Amino acid sequence: MSMQRKGEERSLVDTLLIDVKAKEIILHNDDVNTFEHVIVSLMDICDHDPIQAEQCAWLVHYTGKCSVKRGAFEVLRPMCDALCERGLSADIQ
């Protein structure tokens, strides 16, 4: 097996391991928060741009939930907590 082939396989294994460890914050719909509050919260906490935040708000409204951020659990936990502190319904899956 060539060195290039071994490197490609190793890269694929690393990628798969990262994907397995990746989690996501799921934002759930509620009948309490305004679109503006959700959008501002996503921009402030999850670093969304305005268009991305608005699209997520609409997805939550129409489908009941939306993945708003992906990454390592340790990075997502404080973001999820901050969303919940603002009265939003979110969890990590």
mmCIF file as gemmi writes it, N, C-alpha and C atoms, coordinates in Angstrom:
data_model
loop_
_atom_site.group_PDB
_atom_site.id
_atom_site.type_symbol
_atom_site.label_atom_id
_atom_site.label_alt_id
_atom_site.label_comp_id
_atom_site.label_asym_id
_atom_site.label_entity_id
_atom_site.label_seq_id
_atom_site.pdbx_PDB_ins_code
_atom_site.Cartn_x
_atom_site.Cartn_y
_atom_site.Cartn_z
_atom_site.occupancy
_atom_site.B_iso_or_equiv
_atom_site.pdbx_formal_charge
_atom_site.auth_seq_id
_atom_site.auth_asym_id
_atom_site.pdbx_PDB_model_num
ATOM 1 N N . MET Axp A 1 ? 0.849 -1.177 0 1 0 ? 1 A 1
ATOM 2 C CA . MET Axp A 1 ? 0 0 0 1 0 ? 1 A 1
ATOM 3 C C . MET Axp A 1 ? 0.89 1.234 0 1 0 ? 1 A 1
ATOM 4 N N . SER Axp A 2 ? 0.569 2.187 -0.821 1 0 ? 2 A 1
ATOM 5 C CA . SER Axp A 2 ? 1.38 3.398 -0.924 1 0 ? 2 A 1
ATOM 6 C C . SER Axp A 2 ? 1.155 4.29 0.294 1 0 ? 2 A 1
ATOM 7 N N . MET Axp A 3 ? 2.11 5.164 0.529 1 0 ? 3 A 1
ATOM 8 C CA . MET Axp A 3 ? 1.995 6.102 1.653 1 0 ? 3 A 1
ATOM 9 C C . MET Axp A 3 ? 0.81 7.047 1.448 1 0 ? 3 A 1
ATOM 10 N N . GLN Axp A 4 ? 0.562 7.42 0.174 1 0 ? 4 A 1
ATOM 11 C CA . GLN Axp A 4 ? -0.566 8.314 -0.094 1 0 ? 4 A 1
ATOM 12 C C . GLN Axp A 4 ? -1.876 7.627 0.283 1 0 ? 4 A 1
ATOM 13 N N . ARG Axp A 5 ? -1.997 6.368 -0.055 1 0 ? 5 A 1
ATOM 14 C CA . ARG Axp A 5 ? -3.224 5.623 0.244 1 0 ? 5 A 1
ATOM 15 C C . ARG Axp A 5 ? -3.431 5.521 1.756 1 0 ? 5 A 1
ATOM 16 N N . LYS Axp A 6 ? -2.37 5.244 2.505 1 0 ? 6 A 1
ATOM 17 C CA . LYS Axp A 6 ? -2.478 5.157 3.963 1 0 ? 6 A 1
ATOM 18 C C . LYS Axp A 6 ? -2.91 6.498 4.546 1 0 ? 6 A 1
ATOM 19 N N . GLY Axp A 7 ? -2.357 7.58 4.011 1 0 ? 7 A 1
ATOM 20 C CA . GLY Axp A 7 ? -2.73 8.912 4.477 1 0 ? 7 A 1
ATOM 21 C C . GLY Axp A 7 ? -4.19 9.224 4.204 1 0 ? 7 A 1
ATOM 22 N N . GLU Axp A 8 ? -4.683 8.8 3.03 1 0 ? 8 A 1
ATOM 23 C CA . GLU Axp A 8 ? -6.084 9.02 2.689 1 0 ? 8 A 1
ATOM 24 C C . GLU Axp A 8 ? -7 8.239 3.626 1 0 ? 8 A 1
ATOM 25 N N . GLU Axp A 9 ? -6.63 7 3.928 1 0 ? 9 A 1
ATOM 26 C CA . GLU Axp A 9 ? -7.436 6.189 4.839 1 0 ? 9 A 1
ATOM 27 C C . GLU Axp A 9 ? -7.441 6.795 6.234 1 0 ? 9 A 1
ATOM 28 N N . ARG Axp A 10 ? -6.28 7.268 6.681 1 0 ? 10 A 1
ATOM 29 C CA . ARG Axp A 10 ? -6.189 7.869 8.01 1 0 ? 10 A 1
ATOM 30 C C . ARG Axp A 10 ? -7.065 9.128 8.083 1 0 ? 10 A 1
ATOM 31 N N . SER Axp A 11 ? -7.03 9.91 7.017 1 0 ? 11 A 1
ATOM 32 C CA . SER Axp A 11 ? -7.849 11.118 6.978 1 0 ? 11 A 1
ATOM 33 C C . SER Axp A 11 ? -9.33 10.767 7.056 1 0 ? 11 A 1
ATOM 34 N N . LEU Axp A 12 ? -9.75 9.721 6.374 1 0 ? 12 A 1
ATOM 35 C CA . LEU Axp A 12 ? -11.137 9.293 6.404 1 0 ? 12 A 1
ATOM 36 C C . LEU Axp A 12 ? -11.525 8.825 7.799 1 0 ? 12 A 1
ATOM 37 N N . VAL Axp A 13 ? -10.649 8.069 8.45 1 0 ? 13 A 1
ATOM 38 C CA . VAL Axp A 13 ? -10.922 7.606 9.813 1 0 ? 13 A 1
ATOM 39 C C . VAL Axp A 13 ? -11.049 8.797 10.75 1 0 ? 13 A 1
ATOM 40 N N . ASP Axp A 14 ? -10.137 9.765 10.644 1 0 ? 14 A 1
ATOM 41 C CA . ASP Axp A 14 ? -10.206 10.96 11.485 1 0 ? 14 A 1
ATOM 42 C C . ASP Axp A 14 ? -11.511 11.704 11.262 1 0 ? 14 A 1
ATOM 43 N N . THR Axp A 15 ? -11.922 11.832 10.021 1 0 ? 15 A 1
ATOM 44 C CA . THR Axp A 15 ? -13.169 12.519 9.69 1 0 ? 15 A 1
ATOM 45 C C . THR Axp A 15 ? -14.36 11.793 10.288 1 0 ? 15 A 1
ATOM 46 N N . LEU Axp A 16 ? -14.381 10.479 10.181 1 0 ? 16 A 1
ATOM 47 C CA . LEU Axp A 16 ? -15.487 9.704 10.737 1 0 ? 16 A 1
ATOM 48 C C . LEU Axp A 16 ? -15.54 9.842 12.249 1 0 ? 16 A 1
ATOM 49 N N . LEU Axp A 17 ? -14.381 9.828 12.907 1 0 ? 17 A 1
ATOM 50 C CA . LEU Axp A 17 ? -14.352 9.978 14.36 1 0 ? 17 A 1
ATOM 51 C C . LEU Axp A 17 ? -14.862 11.354 14.777 1 0 ? 17 A 1
ATOM 52 N N . ILE Axp A 18 ? -14.506 12.386 14.045 1 0 ? 18 A 1
ATOM 53 C CA . ILE Axp A 18 ? -14.982 13.723 14.355 1 0 ? 18 A 1
ATOM 54 C C . ILE Axp A 18 ? -16.496 13.785 14.194 1 0 ? 18 A 1
ATOM 55 N N . ASP Axp A 19 ? -17.011 13.193 13.122 1 0 ? 19 A 1
ATOM 56 C CA . ASP Axp A 19 ? -18.452 13.222 12.879 1 0 ? 19 A 1
ATOM 57 C C . ASP Axp A 19 ? -19.212 12.472 13.96 1 0 ? 19 A 1
ATOM 58 N N . VAL Axp A 20 ? -18.663 11.363 14.449 1 0 ? 20 A 1
ATOM 59 C CA . VAL Axp A 20 ? -19.323 10.588 15.496 1 0 ? 20 A 1
ATOM 60 C C . VAL Axp A 20 ? -19.387 11.404 16.791 1 0 ? 20 A 1
ATOM 61 N N . LYS Axp A 21 ? -18.349 12.159 17.076 1 0 ? 21 A 1
ATOM 62 C CA . LYS Axp A 21 ? -18.3 12.94 18.302 1 0 ? 21 A 1
ATOM 63 C C . LYS Axp A 21 ? -19.108 14.235 18.201 1 0 ? 21 A 1
ATOM 64 N N . ALA Axp A 22 ? -19.412 14.679 16.999 1 0 ? 22 A 1
ATOM 65 C CA . ALA Axp A 22 ? -20.121 15.94 16.812 1 0 ? 22 A 1
ATOM 66 C C . ALA Axp A 22 ? -21.544 15.839 17.36 1 0 ? 22 A 1
ATOM 67 N N . LYS Axp A 23 ? -21.953 16.86 18.019 1 0 ? 23 A 1
ATOM 68 C CA . LYS Axp A 23 ? -23.309 16.984 18.558 1 0 ? 23 A 1
ATOM 69 C C . LYS Axp A 23 ? -23.95 18.204 17.919 1 0 ? 23 A 1
ATOM 70 N N . GLU Axp A 24 ? -25.214 18.419 18.212 1 0 ? 24 A 1
ATOM 71 C CA . GLU Axp A 24 ? -25.872 19.605 17.697 1 0 ? 24 A 1
ATOM 72 C C . GLU Axp A 24 ? -26.873 20.14 18.701 1 0 ? 24 A 1
ATOM 73 N N . ILE Axp A 25 ? -27.009 21.466 18.699 1 0 ? 25 A 1
ATOM 74 C CA . ILE Axp A 25 ? -28.038 22.107 19.507 1 0 ? 25 A 1
ATOM 75 C C . ILE Axp A 25 ? -29.314 22.098 18.685 1 0 ? 25 A 1
ATOM 76 N N . ILE Axp A 26 ? -30.363 21.55 19.284 1 0 ? 26 A 1
ATOM 77 C CA . ILE Axp A 26 ? -31.674 21.537 18.65 1 0 ? 26 A 1
ATOM 78 C C . ILE Axp A 26 ? -32.539 22.57 19.363 1 0 ? 26 A 1
ATOM 79 N N . LEU Axp A 27 ? -33.039 23.524 18.589 1 0 ? 27 A 1
ATOM 80 C CA . LEU Axp A 27 ? -33.945 24.534 19.114 1 0 ? 27 A 1
ATOM 81 C C . LEU Axp A 27 ? -35.371 24.085 18.825 1 0 ? 27 A 1
ATOM 82 N N . HIS Axp A 28 ? -36.21 24.105 19.848 1 0 ? 28 A 1
ATOM 83 C CA . HIS Axp A 28 ? -37.587 23.619 19.73 1 0 ? 28 A 1
ATOM 84 C C . HIS Axp A 28 ? -38.572 24.791 19.71 1 0 ? 28 A 1
ATOM 85 N N . ASN Axp A 29 ? -39.675 24.588 19.034 1 0 ? 29 A 1
ATOM 86 C CA . ASN Axp A 29 ? -40.715 25.598 18.935 1 0 ? 29 A 1
ATOM 87 C C . ASN Axp A 29 ? -41.429 25.785 20.272 1 0 ? 29 A 1
ATOM 88 N N . ASP Axp A 30 ? -41.879 26.991 20.505 1 0 ? 30 A 1
ATOM 89 C CA . ASP Axp A 30 ? -42.733 27.276 21.651 1 0 ? 30 A 1
ATOM 90 C C . ASP Axp A 30 ? -43.724 28.358 21.242 1 0 ? 30 A 1
ATOM 91 N N . ASP Axp A 31 ? -44.674 28.61 22.094 1 0 ? 31 A 1
ATOM 92 C CA . ASP Axp A 31 ? -45.691 29.621 21.809 1 0 ? 31 A 1
ATOM 93 C C . ASP Axp A 31 ? -45.447 30.903 22.598 1 0 ? 31 A 1
ATOM 94 N N . VAL Axp A 32 ? -44.224 31.068 23.091 1 0 ? 32 A 1
ATOM 95 C CA . VAL Axp A 32 ? -43.933 32.182 23.986 1 0 ? 32 A 1
ATOM 96 C C . VAL Axp A 32 ? -43.033 33.228 23.337 1 0 ? 32 A 1
ATOM 97 N N . ASN Axp A 33 ? -41.935 32.794 22.741 1 0 ? 33 A 1
ATOM 98 C CA . ASN Axp A 33 ? -40.914 33.721 22.249 1 0 ? 33 A 1
ATOM 99 C C . ASN Axp A 33 ? -41.248 34.279 20.874 1 0 ? 33 A 1
ATOM 100 N N . THR Axp A 34 ? -40.89 35.549 20.683 1 0 ? 34 A 1
ATOM 101 C CA . THR Axp A 34 ? -41.107 36.201 19.393 1 0 ? 34 A 1
ATOM 102 C C . THR Axp A 34 ? -40.007 35.809 18.412 1 0 ? 34 A 1
ATOM 103 N N . PHE Axp A 35 ? -40.308 36.001 17.137 1 0 ? 35 A 1
ATOM 104 C CA . PHE Axp A 35 ? -39.295 35.756 16.115 1 0 ? 35 A 1
ATOM 105 C C . PHE Axp A 35 ? -38.065 36.626 16.38 1 0 ? 35 A 1
ATOM 106 N N . GLU Axp A 36 ? -38.306 37.886 16.71 1 0 ? 36 A 1
ATOM 107 C CA . GLU Axp A 36 ? -37.185 38.802 16.95 1 0 ? 36 A 1
ATOM 108 C C . GLU Axp A 36 ? -36.295 38.303 18.084 1 0 ? 36 A 1
ATOM 109 N N . HIS Axp A 37 ? -36.893 37.835 19.172 1 0 ? 37 A 1
ATOM 110 C CA . HIS Axp A 37 ? -36.108 37.339 20.305 1 0 ? 37 A 1
ATOM 111 C C . HIS Axp A 37 ? -35.283 36.115 19.895 1 0 ? 37 A 1
ATOM 112 N N . VAL Axp A 38 ? -35.882 35.206 19.161 1 0 ? 38 A 1
ATOM 113 C CA . VAL Axp A 38 ? -35.165 34.009 18.708 1 0 ? 38 A 1
ATOM 114 C C . VAL Axp A 38 ? -34.015 34.407 17.785 1 0 ? 38 A 1
ATOM 115 N N . ILE Axp A 39 ? -34.278 35.284 16.836 1 0 ? 39 A 1
ATOM 116 C CA . ILE Axp A 39 ? -33.255 35.705 15.875 1 0 ? 39 A 1
ATOM 117 C C . ILE Axp A 39 ? -32.087 36.392 16.573 1 0 ? 39 A 1
ATOM 118 N N . VAL Axp A 40 ? -32.383 37.328 17.453 1 0 ? 40 A 1
ATOM 119 C CA . VAL Axp A 40 ? -31.325 38.039 18.182 1 0 ? 40 A 1
ATOM 120 C C . VAL Axp A 40 ? -30.531 37.066 19.046 1 0 ? 40 A 1
ATOM 121 N N . SER Axp A 41 ? -31.208 36.133 19.692 1 0 ? 41 A 1
ATOM 122 C CA . SER Axp A 41 ? -30.523 35.152 20.536 1 0 ? 41 A 1
ATOM 123 C C . SER Axp A 41 ? -29.574 34.281 19.716 1 0 ? 41 A 1
ATOM 124 N N . LEU Axp A 42 ? -30.023 33.835 18.552 1 0 ? 42 A 1
ATOM 125 C CA . LEU Axp A 42 ? -29.164 33.01 17.696 1 0 ? 42 A 1
ATOM 126 C C . LEU Axp A 42 ? -27.958 33.798 17.188 1 0 ? 42 A 1
ATOM 127 N N . MET Axp A 43 ? -28.147 35.073 16.899 1 0 ? 43 A 1
ATOM 128 C CA . MET Axp A 43 ? -27.015 35.89 16.459 1 0 ? 43 A 1
ATOM 129 C C . MET Axp A 43 ? -26.033 36.121 17.608 1 0 ? 43 A 1
ATOM 130 N N . ASP Axp A 44 ? -26.557 36.43 18.791 1 0 ? 44 A 1
ATOM 131 C CA . ASP Axp A 44 ? -25.703 36.722 19.945 1 0 ? 44 A 1
ATOM 132 C C . ASP Axp A 44 ? -24.966 35.49 20.448 1 0 ? 44 A 1
ATOM 133 N N . ILE Axp A 45 ? -25.66 34.383 20.554 1 0 ? 45 A 1
ATOM 134 C CA . ILE Axp A 45 ? -25.108 33.206 21.222 1 0 ? 45 A 1
ATOM 135 C C . ILE Axp A 45 ? -24.435 32.232 20.254 1 0 ? 45 A 1
ATOM 136 N N . CYS Axp A 46 ? -25.075 31.988 19.123 1 0 ? 46 A 1
ATOM 137 C CA . CYS Axp A 46 ? -24.564 30.982 18.179 1 0 ? 46 A 1
ATOM 138 C C . CYS Axp A 46 ? -23.785 31.593 17.024 1 0 ? 46 A 1
ATOM 139 N N . ASP Axp A 47 ? -23.621 32.909 17.049 1 0 ? 47 A 1
ATOM 140 C CA . ASP Axp A 47 ? -22.851 33.619 16.026 1 0 ? 47 A 1
ATOM 141 C C . ASP Axp A 47 ? -23.444 33.465 14.629 1 0 ? 47 A 1
ATOM 142 N N . HIS Axp A 48 ? -24.78 33.389 14.564 1 0 ? 48 A 1
ATOM 143 C CA . HIS Axp A 48 ? -25.454 33.335 13.264 1 0 ? 48 A 1
ATOM 144 C C . HIS Axp A 48 ? -25.455 34.721 12.636 1 0 ? 48 A 1
ATOM 145 N N . ASP Axp A 49 ? -25.419 34.764 11.31 1 0 ? 49 A 1
ATOM 146 C CA . ASP Axp A 49 ? -25.674 36.044 10.654 1 0 ? 49 A 1
ATOM 147 C C . ASP Axp A 49 ? -27.194 36.224 10.617 1 0 ? 49 A 1
ATOM 148 N N . PRO Axp A 50 ? -27.68 37.427 10.335 1 0 ? 50 A 1
ATOM 149 C CA . PRO Axp A 50 ? -29.128 37.667 10.405 1 0 ? 50 A 1
ATOM 150 C C . PRO Axp A 50 ? -29.967 36.74 9.519 1 0 ? 50 A 1
ATOM 151 N N . ILE Axp A 51 ? -29.504 36.461 8.333 1 0 ? 51 A 1
ATOM 152 C CA . ILE Axp A 51 ? -30.276 35.597 7.428 1 0 ? 51 A 1
ATOM 153 C C . ILE Axp A 51 ? -30.341 34.174 7.963 1 0 ? 51 A 1
ATOM 154 N N . GLN Axp A 52 ? -29.222 33.658 8.436 1 0 ? 52 A 1
ATOM 155 C CA . GLN Axp A 52 ? -29.2 32.297 8.99 1 0 ? 52 A 1
ATOM 156 C C . GLN Axp A 52 ? -30.11 32.201 10.206 1 0 ? 52 A 1
ATOM 157 N N . ALA Axp A 53 ? -30.055 33.196 11.071 1 0 ? 53 A 1
ATOM 158 C CA . ALA Axp A 53 ? -30.889 33.192 12.271 1 0 ? 53 A 1
ATOM 159 C C . ALA Axp A 53 ? -32.374 33.234 11.906 1 0 ? 53 A 1
ATOM 160 N N . GLU Axp A 54 ? -32.724 34.052 10.931 1 0 ? 54 A 1
ATOM 161 C CA . GLU Axp A 54 ? -34.124 34.137 10.509 1 0 ? 54 A 1
ATOM 162 C C . GLU Axp A 54 ? -34.589 32.815 9.891 1 0 ? 54 A 1
ATOM 163 N N . GLN Axp A 55 ? -33.746 32.204 9.076 1 0 ? 55 A 1
ATOM 164 C CA . GLN Axp A 55 ? -34.114 30.923 8.468 1 0 ? 55 A 1
ATOM 165 C C . GLN Axp A 55 ? -34.338 29.857 9.535 1 0 ? 55 A 1
ATOM 166 N N . CYS Axp A 56 ? -33.473 29.824 10.546 1 0 ? 56 A 1
ATOM 167 C CA . CYS Axp A 56 ? -33.645 28.862 11.63 1 0 ? 56 A 1
ATOM 168 C C . CYS Axp A 56 ? -34.949 29.132 12.387 1 0 ? 56 A 1
ATOM 169 N N . ALA Axp A 57 ? -35.257 30.401 12.624 1 0 ? 57 A 1
ATOM 170 C CA . ALA Axp A 57 ? -36.498 30.738 13.325 1 0 ? 57 A 1
ATOM 171 C C . ALA Axp A 57 ? -37.717 30.242 12.544 1 0 ? 57 A 1
ATOM 172 N N . TRP Axp A 58 ? -37.71 30.423 11.225 1 0 ? 58 A 1
ATOM 173 C CA . TRP Axp A 58 ? -38.822 29.94 10.406 1 0 ? 58 A 1
ATOM 174 C C . TRP Axp A 58 ? -38.901 28.416 10.409 1 0 ? 58 A 1
ATOM 175 N N . LEU Axp A 59 ? -37.748 27.753 10.339 1 0 ? 59 A 1
ATOM 176 C CA . LEU Axp A 59 ? -37.749 26.288 10.387 1 0 ? 59 A 1
ATOM 177 C C . LEU Axp A 59 ? -38.325 25.786 11.709 1 0 ? 59 A 1
ATOM 178 N N . VAL Axp A 60 ? -37.924 26.412 12.798 1 0 ? 60 A 1
ATOM 179 C CA . VAL Axp A 60 ? -38.459 26.025 14.11 1 0 ? 60 A 1
ATOM 180 C C . VAL Axp A 60 ? -39.972 26.235 14.124 1 0 ? 60 A 1
ATOM 181 N N . HIS Axp A 61 ? -40.417 27.349 13.601 1 0 ? 61 A 1
ATOM 182 C CA . HIS Axp A 61 ? -41.845 27.681 13.588 1 0 ? 61 A 1
ATOM 183 C C . HIS Axp A 61 ? -42.648 26.65 12.787 1 0 ? 61 A 1
ATOM 184 N N . TYR Axp A 62 ? -42.162 26.292 11.612 1 0 ? 62 A 1
ATOM 185 C CA . TYR Axp A 62 ? -42.934 25.419 10.724 1 0 ? 62 A 1
ATOM 186 C C . TYR Axp A 62 ? -42.708 23.929 10.937 1 0 ? 62 A 1
ATOM 187 N N . THR Axp A 63 ? -41.52 23.538 11.414 1 0 ? 63 A 1
ATOM 188 C CA . THR Axp A 63 ? -41.251 22.101 11.581 1 0 ? 63 A 1
ATOM 189 C C . THR Axp A 63 ? -41.208 21.665 13.041 1 0 ? 63 A 1
ATOM 190 N N . GLY Axp A 64 ? -41.17 22.628 13.952 1 0 ? 64 A 1
ATOM 191 C CA . GLY Axp A 64 ? -41.161 22.297 15.369 1 0 ? 64 A 1
ATOM 192 C C . GLY Axp A 64 ? -39.784 22.258 16.001 1 0 ? 64 A 1
ATOM 193 N N . LYS Axp A 65 ? -38.746 22.178 15.157 1 0 ? 65 A 1
ATOM 194 C CA . LYS Axp A 65 ? -37.384 22.17 15.697 1 0 ? 65 A 1
ATOM 195 C C . LYS Axp A 65 ? -36.406 22.43 14.568 1 0 ? 65 A 1
ATOM 196 N N . CYS Axp A 66 ? -35.163 22.762 14.964 1 0 ? 66 A 1
ATOM 197 C CA . CYS Axp A 66 ? -34.123 23.021 13.975 1 0 ? 66 A 1
ATOM 198 C C . CYS Axp A 66 ? -32.761 22.863 14.647 1 0 ? 66 A 1
ATOM 199 N N . SER Axp A 67 ? -31.831 22.264 13.943 1 0 ? 67 A 1
ATOM 200 C CA . SER Axp A 67 ? -30.45 22.209 14.401 1 0 ? 67 A 1
ATOM 201 C C . SER Axp A 67 ? -29.834 23.578 14.148 1 0 ? 67 A 1
ATOM 202 N N . VAL Axp A 68 ? -29.371 24.231 15.215 1 0 ? 68 A 1
ATOM 203 C CA . VAL Axp A 68 ? -28.854 25.589 15.07 1 0 ? 68 A 1
ATOM 204 C C . VAL Axp A 68 ? -27.34 25.684 15.213 1 0 ? 68 A 1
ATOM 205 N N . LYS Axp A 69 ? -26.689 24.629 15.711 1 0 ? 69 A 1
ATOM 206 C CA . LYS Axp A 69 ? -25.23 24.664 15.855 1 0 ? 69 A 1
ATOM 207 C C . LYS Axp A 69 ? -24.718 23.241 16.011 1 0 ? 69 A 1
ATOM 208 N N . ARG Axp A 70 ? -23.605 22.94 15.334 1 0 ? 70 A 1
ATOM 209 C CA . ARG Axp A 70 ? -22.961 21.627 15.445 1 0 ? 70 A 1
ATOM 210 C C . ARG Axp A 70 ? -21.559 21.799 15.985 1 0 ? 70 A 1
ATOM 211 N N . GLY Axp A 71 ? -21.098 20.8 16.733 1 0 ? 71 A 1
ATOM 212 C CA . GLY Axp A 71 ? -19.734 20.857 17.249 1 0 ? 71 A 1
ATOM 213 C C . GLY Axp A 71 ? -19.545 19.91 18.409 1 0 ? 71 A 1
ATOM 214 N N . ALA Axp A 72 ? -18.474 20.122 19.135 1 0 ? 72 A 1
ATOM 215 C CA . ALA Axp A 72 ? -18.148 19.303 20.301 1 0 ? 72 A 1
ATOM 216 C C . ALA Axp A 72 ? -19.068 19.673 21.462 1 0 ? 72 A 1
ATOM 217 N N . PHE Axp A 73 ? -19.422 18.694 22.257 1 0 ? 73 A 1
ATOM 218 C CA . PHE Axp A 73 ? -20.327 18.91 23.385 1 0 ? 73 A 1
ATOM 219 C C . PHE Axp A 73 ? -19.82 20.027 24.296 1 0 ? 73 A 1
ATOM 220 N N . GLU Axp A 74 ? -18.51 20.044 24.552 1 0 ? 74 A 1
ATOM 221 C CA . GLU Axp A 74 ? -17.934 21.026 25.464 1 0 ? 74 A 1
ATOM 222 C C . GLU Axp A 74 ? -18.123 22.457 24.961 1 0 ? 74 A 1
ATOM 223 N N . VAL Axp A 75 ? -18.164 22.632 23.647 1 0 ? 75 A 1
ATOM 224 C CA . VAL Axp A 75 ? -18.366 23.95 23.055 1 0 ? 75 A 1
ATOM 225 C C . VAL Axp A 75 ? -19.851 24.306 23.041 1 0 ? 75 A 1
ATOM 226 N N . LEU Axp A 76 ? -20.687 23.317 22.783 1 0 ? 76 A 1
ATOM 227 C CA . LEU Axp A 76 ? -22.12 23.564 22.656 1 0 ? 76 A 1
ATOM 228 C C . LEU Axp A 76 ? -22.83 23.77 23.991 1 0 ? 76 A 1
ATOM 229 N N . ARG Axp A 77 ? -22.353 23.128 25.046 1 0 ? 77 A 1
ATOM 230 C CA . ARG Axp A 77 ? -23.044 23.181 26.341 1 0 ? 77 A 1
ATOM 231 C C . ARG Axp A 77 ? -23.288 24.614 26.817 1 0 ? 77 A 1
ATOM 232 N N . PRO Axp A 78 ? -22.255 25.481 26.836 1 0 ? 78 A 1
ATOM 233 C CA . PRO Axp A 78 ? -22.524 26.85 27.299 1 0 ? 78 A 1
ATOM 234 C C . PRO Axp A 78 ? -23.485 27.609 26.381 1 0 ? 78 A 1
ATOM 235 N N . MET Axp A 79 ? -23.435 27.334 25.083 1 0 ? 79 A 1
ATOM 236 C CA . MET Axp A 79 ? -24.36 27.986 24.146 1 0 ? 79 A 1
ATOM 237 C C . MET Axp A 79 ? -25.785 27.534 24.411 1 0 ? 79 A 1
ATOM 238 N N . CYS Axp A 80 ? -25.977 26.249 24.603 1 0 ? 80 A 1
ATOM 239 C CA . CYS Axp A 80 ? -27.301 25.706 24.872 1 0 ? 80 A 1
ATOM 240 C C . CYS Axp A 80 ? -27.846 26.274 26.186 1 0 ? 80 A 1
ATOM 241 N N . ASP Axp A 81 ? -26.995 26.326 27.189 1 0 ? 81 A 1
ATOM 242 C CA . ASP Axp A 81 ? -27.41 26.898 28.476 1 0 ? 81 A 1
ATOM 243 C C . ASP Axp A 81 ? -27.822 28.362 28.315 1 0 ? 81 A 1
ATOM 244 N N . ALA Axp A 82 ? -27.061 29.108 27.52 1 0 ? 82 A 1
ATOM 245 C CA . ALA Axp A 82 ? -27.369 30.526 27.312 1 0 ? 82 A 1
ATOM 246 C C . ALA Axp A 82 ? -28.698 30.699 26.577 1 0 ? 82 A 1
ATOM 247 N N . LEU Axp A 83 ? -28.967 29.843 25.595 1 0 ? 83 A 1
ATOM 248 C CA . LEU Axp A 83 ? -30.259 29.899 24.906 1 0 ? 83 A 1
ATOM 249 C C . LEU Axp A 83 ? -31.4 29.623 25.884 1 0 ? 83 A 1
ATOM 250 N N . CYS Axp A 84 ? -31.214 28.621 26.728 1 0 ? 84 A 1
ATOM 251 C CA . CYS Axp A 84 ? -32.246 28.277 27.717 1 0 ? 84 A 1
ATOM 252 C C . CYS Axp A 84 ? -32.431 29.395 28.739 1 0 ? 84 A 1
ATOM 253 N N . GLU Axp A 85 ? -31.342 30.064 29.117 1 0 ? 85 A 1
ATOM 254 C CA . GLU Axp A 85 ? -31.438 31.183 30.059 1 0 ? 85 A 1
ATOM 255 C C . GLU Axp A 85 ? -32.244 32.337 29.469 1 0 ? 85 A 1
ATOM 256 N N . ARG Axp A 86 ? -32.283 32.424 28.149 1 0 ? 86 A 1
ATOM 257 C CA . ARG Axp A 86 ? -33.094 33.458 27.485 1 0 ? 86 A 1
ATOM 258 C C . ARG Axp A 86 ? -34.539 32.997 27.266 1 0 ? 86 A 1
ATOM 259 N N . GLY Axp A 87 ? -34.861 31.849 27.796 1 0 ? 87 A 1
ATOM 260 C CA . GLY Axp A 87 ? -36.239 31.371 27.72 1 0 ? 87 A 1
ATOM 261 C C . GLY Axp A 87 ? -36.545 30.519 26.513 1 0 ? 87 A 1
ATOM 262 N N . LEU Axp A 88 ? -35.531 30.179 25.725 1 0 ? 88 A 1
ATOM 263 C CA . LEU Axp A 88 ? -35.739 29.324 24.562 1 0 ? 88 A 1
ATOM 264 C C . LEU Axp A 88 ? -35.66 27.865 24.984 1 0 ? 88 A 1
ATOM 265 N N . SER Axp A 89 ? -36.274 27.003 24.217 1 0 ? 89 A 1
ATOM 266 C CA . SER Axp A 89 ? -36.256 25.569 24.496 1 0 ? 89 A 1
ATOM 267 C C . SER Axp A 89 ? -35.233 24.913 23.576 1 0 ? 89 A 1
ATOM 268 N N . ALA Axp A 90 ? -34.124 24.466 24.153 1 0 ? 90 A 1
ATOM 269 C CA . ALA Axp A 90 ? -33.042 23.877 23.363 1 0 ? 90 A 1
ATOM 270 C C . ALA Axp A 90 ? -32.41 22.728 24.132 1 0 ? 90 A 1
ATOM 271 N N . ASP Axp A 91 ? -31.885 21.783 23.383 1 0 ? 91 A 1
ATOM 272 C CA . ASP Axp A 91 ? -31.12 20.695 23.992 1 0 ? 91 A 1
ATOM 273 C C . ASP Axp A 91 ? -30.024 20.259 23.032 1 0 ? 91 A 1
ATOM 274 N N . ILE Axp A 92 ? -29.142 19.411 23.532 1 0 ? 92 A 1
ATOM 275 C CA . ILE Axp A 92 ? -28.035 18.895 22.723 1 0 ? 92 A 1
ATOM 276 C C . ILE Axp A 92 ? -28.302 17.437 22.414 1 0 ? 92 A 1
ATOM 277 N N . GLN Axp A 93 ? -28.183 17.109 21.145 1 0 ? 93 A 1
ATOM 278 C CA . GLN Axp A 93 ? -28.384 15.714 20.717 1 0 ? 93 A 1
ATOM 279 C C . GLN Axp A 93 ? -27.196 15.244 19.93 1 0 ? 93 A 1
